Amino acid sequence: MKTIVIVNPQAGNGRTEKIWPNIESALEKSIGSFEVLQTTCRGDATDLSRRILAVDTARIVAVGGDGHLNEVLNGFIENDLPVNPEARLSFVMTGTGCDFQRSLGISGKWQNAAAKLKDAKVRKIDVGKVTYTAADKTQKIRYFDNIASFGLSGAVDHCLEHSRLQDYLGGSPLFLWATIKTVFTHPNQSIRFRISDSEEADPGQAYSISSLMLEVGIRANTMKLPAQKLT
């Protein structure tokens, strides 16, 4: 099985591009030879991974932040089915939060993730699906690996993306600043949602709440989507 590394050079406020030579060297020692593809805009990672898996079985290593990993994951699935059931997804997190990496008990340092790929065992993970109405009023579908949230968390991300402080702050300090600023400026919003595949709730019942934020996390073996192979 060939290995393809999809890199987001802009992850971590552009830090990934600067340290990529070091990451590339570490990956060569850990997993051997591989092909490298770099993204240039939002959505690239999904398109690249889907095109690869449509014609070949591959191990794809996502190098970037949580958003980049999510884009790669969405390239693995189409119409609730895996594009290539034998494909594998690996990752080296270089973004600001590295939440998914930490959720698996791996520290946020990219060196640890790269080293662990050498002896990584394949495991299956559940995948969640969210259907939502986008800002342009069109209906969208997004798959997620460990958690999906909207409201305050989305406003924080928007603040980060449009902040001029990106040139002066990075990582945790920038995220902390954006969070504090957004908490005091983002109002409660009316949210209407429906939960399916739930033992505790009526699948046909819609819920309405007023909240700053709503988070949906994955609990093992509750999703009917095909599990994805993770190394």
Beta strands, then each sheet from edge to edge (+ up, - down):
strand 1: 2-7
strand 2: 35-38
strand 3: 58-64
strand 4: 77-78
strand 5: 81-82
strand 6: 88-93
strand 7: 123-125
strand 8: 128-133
strand 9: 139-144
strand 10: 147-151
strand 11: 189-194
strand 12: 206-211
strand 13: 213-217
strand 14: 228-230
sheet 1: 2+ 1+ 3+ 6+
sheet 2: 4+ 5-
sheet 3: 7+ 14-
sheet 4: 8+ 9-
sheet 5: 10+ 13-
sheet 6: 11+ 12-
end
